[in-house]
Amino acid sequence: MGLSRLDLNTWSGNLKAAPLYKKCGFCWAPGASVTMYNFMPAILALPCAQAFFAQHNWLSCVQANPDPGRGR
């Protein structure tokens, strides 16, 4: 796809979906209340990461804080 980042715009009261977004690799954009970024496309394009993810499912490797707040 040639993407380096995915952006997700949501609403601040969408607390039930925040843990899912985090599990999928999204993190809160600094200074934004409703924007989340996901850098997995850029990470998956790195040659050193391709060797690792050829053997591992990236989604099962994500360890996110399930707290819907801004924590990592």
CNS distance restraints for C-alpha pairs under 8 A (distance, minus, plus):
assign (resid   2 and name CA) (resid  41 and name CA) 7.97 0.50 0.50
assign (resid   3 and name CA) (resid  41 and name CA) 5.97 0.50 0.50
assign (resid   3 and name CA) (resid  42 and name CA) 6.89 0.50 0.50
assign (resid   4 and name CA) (resid  39 and name CA) 6.35 0.50 0.50
assign (resid   4 and name CA) (resid  40 and name CA) 7.64 0.50 0.50
assign (resid   4 and name CA) (resid  41 and name CA) 5.19 0.50 0.50
assign (resid   4 and name CA) (resid  42 and name CA) 4.29 0.50 0.50
assign (resid   5 and name CA) (resid  37 and name CA) 6.73 0.50 0.50
assign (resid   5 and name CA) (resid  38 and name CA) 5.55 0.50 0.50
assign (resid   5 and name CA) (resid  39 and name CA) 4.65 0.50 0.50
assign (resid   5 and name CA) (resid  40 and name CA) 6.92 0.50 0.50
assign (resid   5 and name CA) (resid  41 and name CA) 5.92 0.50 0.50
assign (resid   5 and name CA) (resid  42 and name CA) 6.42 0.50 0.50
assign (resid   6 and name CA) (resid  37 and name CA) 5.78 0.50 0.50
assign (resid   6 and name CA) (resid  38 and name CA) 4.99 0.50 0.50
assign (resid   6 and name CA) (resid  39 and name CA) 6.57 0.50 0.50
assign (resid   6 and name CA) (resid  41 and name CA) 7.56 0.50 0.50
assign (resid   7 and name CA) (resid  35 and name CA) 6.95 0.50 0.50
assign (resid   7 and name CA) (resid  36 and name CA) 5.82 0.50 0.50
assign (resid   7 and name CA) (resid  37 and name CA) 4.76 0.50 0.50
assign (resid   7 and name CA) (resid  38 and name CA) 6.42 0.50 0.50
assign (resid   8 and name CA) (resid  26 and name CA) 7.96 0.50 0.50
assign (resid   8 and name CA) (resid  35 and name CA) 5.70 0.50 0.50
assign (resid   8 and name CA) (resid  36 and name CA) 5.04 0.50 0.50
assign (resid   8 and name CA) (resid  37 and name CA) 6.31 0.50 0.50
assign (resid   9 and name CA) (resid  34 and name CA) 5.65 0.50 0.50
assign (resid   9 and name CA) (resid  35 and name CA) 4.65 0.50 0.50
assign (resid   9 and name CA) (resid  36 and name CA) 6.43 0.50 0.50
assign (resid  10 and name CA) (resid  14 and name CA) 6.94 0.50 0.50
assign (resid  10 and name CA) (resid  34 and name CA) 5.17 0.50 0.50
assign (resid  10 and name CA) (resid  35 and name CA) 6.45 0.50 0.50
assign (resid  11 and name CA) (resid  33 and name CA) 7.94 0.50 0.50
assign (resid  11 and name CA) (resid  34 and name CA) 5.37 0.50 0.50
assign (resid  12 and name CA) (resid  33 and name CA) 6.29 0.50 0.50
assign (resid  12 and name CA) (resid  34 and name CA) 5.53 0.50 0.50
assign (resid  14 and name CA) (resid  18 and name CA) 6.65 0.50 0.50
assign (resid  15 and name CA) (resid  19 and name CA) 7.71 0.50 0.50
assign (resid  15 and name CA) (resid  68 and name CA) 5.53 0.50 0.50
assign (resid  15 and name CA) (resid  69 and name CA) 7.80 0.50 0.50
assign (resid  16 and name CA) (resid  68 and name CA) 7.31 0.50 0.50
assign (resid  17 and name CA) (resid  21 and name CA) 6.35 0.50 0.50
assign (resid  17 and name CA) (resid  68 and name CA) 7.85 0.50 0.50
assign (resid  18 and name CA) (resid  22 and name CA) 6.18 0.50 0.50
assign (resid  18 and name CA) (resid  66 and name CA) 7.84 0.50 0.50
assign (resid  18 and name CA) (resid  67 and name CA) 7.83 0.50 0.50
assign (resid  18 and name CA) (resid  68 and name CA) 4.90 0.50 0.50
assign (resid  18 and name CA) (resid  69 and name CA) 7.77 0.50 0.50
assign (resid  19 and name CA) (resid  23 and name CA) 6.11 0.50 0.50
assign (resid  19 and name CA) (resid  64 and name CA) 7.99 0.50 0.50
assign (resid  19 and name CA) (resid  65 and name CA) 7.54 0.50 0.50
assign (resid  19 and name CA) (resid  66 and name CA) 4.75 0.50 0.50
assign (resid  19 and name CA) (resid  67 and name CA) 6.39 0.50 0.50
assign (resid  19 and name CA) (resid  68 and name CA) 5.45 0.50 0.50
assign (resid  20 and name CA) (resid  24 and name CA) 6.25 0.50 0.50
assign (resid  20 and name CA) (resid  66 and name CA) 7.94 0.50 0.50
assign (resid  21 and name CA) (resid  25 and name CA) 6.58 0.50 0.50
assign (resid  21 and name CA) (resid  26 and name CA) 5.39 0.50 0.50
assign (resid  21 and name CA) (resid  27 and name CA) 7.79 0.50 0.50
assign (resid  22 and name CA) (resid  26 and name CA) 4.77 0.50 0.50
assign (resid  22 and name CA) (resid  27 and name CA) 6.08 0.50 0.50
assign (resid  22 and name CA) (resid  64 and name CA) 5.77 0.50 0.50
assign (resid  22 and name CA) (resid  65 and name CA) 7.28 0.50 0.50
assign (resid  22 and name CA) (resid  66 and name CA) 7.07 0.50 0.50
assign (resid  23 and name CA) (resid  59 and name CA) 7.51 0.50 0.50
assign (resid  23 and name CA) (resid  62 and name CA) 6.30 0.50 0.50
assign (resid  23 and name CA) (resid  63 and name CA) 6.99 0.50 0.50
assign (resid  23 and name CA) (resid  64 and name CA) 5.57 0.50 0.50
assign (resid  23 and name CA) (resid  66 and name CA) 7.55 0.50 0.50
assign (resid  24 and name CA) (resid  59 and name CA) 6.44 0.50 0.50
assign (resid  24 and name CA) (resid  62 and name CA) 7.33 0.50 0.50
assign (resid  25 and name CA) (resid  38 and name CA) 5.55 0.50 0.50
assign (resid  25 and name CA) (resid  39 and name CA) 7.50 0.50 0.50
assign (resid  25 and name CA) (resid  40 and name CA) 6.82 0.50 0.50
assign (resid  25 and name CA) (resid  59 and name CA) 7.79 0.50 0.50
assign (resid  25 and name CA) (resid  62 and name CA) 6.61 0.50 0.50
assign (resid  25 and name CA) (resid  64 and name CA) 7.61 0.50 0.50
assign (resid  26 and name CA) (resid  36 and name CA) 5.75 0.50 0.50
assign (resid  26 and name CA) (resid  37 and name CA) 5.14 0.50 0.50
assign (resid  26 and name CA) (resid  38 and name CA) 4.34 0.50 0.50
assign (resid  26 and name CA) (resid  39 and name CA) 7.63 0.50 0.50
assign (resid  27 and name CA) (resid  36 and name CA) 5.17 0.50 0.50
assign (resid  27 and name CA) (resid  37 and name CA) 5.34 0.50 0.50
assign (resid  27 and name CA) (resid  38 and name CA) 6.40 0.50 0.50
assign (resid  27 and name CA) (resid  70 and name CA) 7.92 0.50 0.50
assign (resid  27 and name CA) (resid  72 and name CA) 6.96 0.50 0.50
assign (resid  28 and name CA) (resid  32 and name CA) 7.26 0.50 0.50
assign (resid  28 and name CA) (resid  33 and name CA) 7.81 0.50 0.50
assign (resid  28 and name CA) (resid  34 and name CA) 7.69 0.50 0.50
assign (resid  28 and name CA) (resid  35 and name CA) 6.16 0.50 0.50
assign (resid  28 and name CA) (resid  36 and name CA) 4.33 0.50 0.50
assign (resid  28 and name CA) (resid  37 and name CA) 6.31 0.50 0.50
assign (resid  28 and name CA) (resid  70 and name CA) 6.20 0.50 0.50
assign (resid  29 and name CA) (resid  33 and name CA) 7.80 0.50 0.50
assign (resid  29 and name CA) (resid  35 and name CA) 5.59 0.50 0.50
assign (resid  29 and name CA) (resid  36 and name CA) 5.14 0.50 0.50
assign (resid  29 and name CA) (resid  37 and name CA) 6.08 0.50 0.50
assign (resid  39 and name CA) (resid  43 and name CA) 6.36 0.50 0.50
assign (resid  40 and name CA) (resid  44 and name CA) 5.85 0.50 0.50
assign (resid  41 and name CA) (resid  45 and name CA) 6.32 0.50 0.50
assign (resid  42 and name CA) (resid  46 and name CA) 6.77 0.50 0.50
assign (resid  43 and name CA) (resid  49 and name CA) 6.52 0.50 0.50
assign (resid  44 and name CA) (resid  49 and name CA) 5.87 0.50 0.50
assign (resid  44 and name CA) (resid  50 and name CA) 5.95 0.50 0.50
assign (resid  44 and name CA) (resid  53 and name CA) 7.50 0.50 0.50
assign (resid  45 and name CA) (resid  49 and name CA) 7.21 0.50 0.50
assign (resid  45 and name CA) (resid  50 and name CA) 6.71 0.50 0.50
assign (resid  46 and name CA) (resid  50 and name CA) 6.16 0.50 0.50
assign (resid  47 and name CA) (resid  51 and name CA) 6.72 0.50 0.50
assign (resid  48 and name CA) (resid  52 and name CA) 6.96 0.50 0.50
assign (resid  49 and name CA) (resid  53 and name CA) 6.04 0.50 0.50
assign (resid  50 and name CA) (resid  54 and name CA) 5.85 0.50 0.50
assign (resid  51 and name CA) (resid  55 and name CA) 7.21 0.50 0.50
assign (resid  52 and name CA) (resid  56 and name CA) 6.35 0.50 0.50
assign (resid  53 and name CA) (resid  57 and name CA) 6.11 0.50 0.50
assign (resid  53 and name CA) (resid  58 and name CA) 6.21 0.50 0.50
assign (resid  56 and name CA) (resid  60 and name CA) 7.84 0.50 0.50
assign (resid  56 and name CA) (resid  61 and name CA) 7.48 0.50 0.50
assign (resid  57 and name CA) (resid  61 and name CA) 6.59 0.50 0.50
assign (resid  58 and name CA) (resid  62 and name CA) 6.62 0.50 0.50
assign (resid  64 and name CA) (resid  72 and name CA) 6.36 0.50 0.50
assign (resid  65 and name CA) (resid  71 and name CA) 6.64 0.50 0.50
assign (resid  65 and name CA) (resid  72 and name CA) 5.53 0.50 0.50
assign (resid  67 and name CA) (resid  71 and name CA) 6.82 0.50 0.50
